[in-house]
Amino acid sequence: MKKHNFSAGPCILPEPVMKKAAEAVIELDGMGLSLIEISHRSKEFVSIMESARHLALELLGLENKGYSALFLQGGASTQFLTVAYNLLEKRAGYVNTGTWSLKAIKEARLFGEVLEVASSQEENFNHIPKNYVIPEDLDYLHLTSNNTIFGTQIKKFPEIAVPLVCDMSSDIFSRQLDFSKFDIIYAGAQKNMGPAGTTLIVVKEDILGKVSRKIPSMLDYKTHIAKDSMFNTPSVFAVYVSMLTLQWLKDLGGIPAIEEQNDKKAKLIYSEIDLNPVFSGYAKKEDRSLMNATFNITDDTLKETFDEMCKEAGINGINGHRSVGGYRASMYNALPMESVGVLVDIMSELERKG
Ligand SMILES: *Cc1c(COP(=O)(O)O)cnc(C)c1O
């Protein structure tokens, strides 16, 4: 039986994408060769890479606006340092909204001054800081749009004059935003796009080339832009599956269509969390993530029963991150509404039992 997969990442991918990916490992499009045994310079793979890059920009509404889309290795974690390497000359601003922001801050400090313009660390990141002052002399401001571990999400982005960089690893392609407000968007594939092994980076080309330091080729965005994201061997499988997922999303009606579904899934689970006295939400209501719902069980004696019920129903991956405890239901694009329904039914059944 296929499980209801609420895993935070790597996570659920669309069923048709998985089937096609599995076939391509055996044989790609009638070529007589596997996707993972052909040259990345073959016309077949070059066209896969071009489609993936093009689809990413198309879905974000960033075509012909001076942006380039890259699929690189090293995960979002490598972007923590690559962003600073390419953009940080004197001083950058970071909003500290959780574990991933902290890691980004740590790396950036190796390259220049980092100003923590706002933080929610004192309340264990249960909300998004608001109404903070952003100095105008920053090289850039760095945000994390969705805090995967704590279940908070930025709803309103600051209007700023400095370049805006955003780690969108766990909510890219999940909701409509004016993506042209951002100068760099990066996201590890394994949360909403594909398997682990590739990272999407969307860069506005005119913000590059302004730092005085020398940048190693592999860490220089310009290298990868000039080589159409093929400077070295890309993660061919991860890029192919990401391309399939982006095509799946486009066929579904793009971000507006998936956002509607994501809203419904989130409403369903959060209304249960709020109405059911056995559970309490972790994140402040106005900052709740549509992707990762974090919650606790109010009566610990019911935990064992709940876990057992979840297991029986085939629910996978709802244990909270160790730094928060409790539960986390991740509801990425590919998670069907039906799975959320199954979880919510168990939650209300527990209330009746308890
Ligand atoms: C998972 C995650 C990361 C880390 O991604 P890697 O690809 O494992 O380096 C960074 N930022 C956010 C917001 C994440 O959810």
The ligand as a Gaussian input file, in Angstrom:
#p B3LYP/6-31G(d) Opt

LIG

0 1
 C       16.104000      21.623000       3.678000
 C       16.443000      23.051000       3.698000
 C       17.766000      23.505000       3.487000
 C       18.941000      22.558000       3.304000
 O       18.969000      22.040000       2.050000
 P       20.172000      21.074000       1.565000
 O       19.804000      20.907000       0.122000
 O       20.069000      19.826000       2.372000
 O       21.434000      21.779000       1.760000
 C       17.993000      24.861000       3.481000
 N       16.998000      25.731000       3.668000
 C       15.728000      25.342000       3.890000
 C       14.664000      26.361000       4.098000
 C       15.413000      23.987000       3.913000
 O       14.151000      23.592000       4.128000

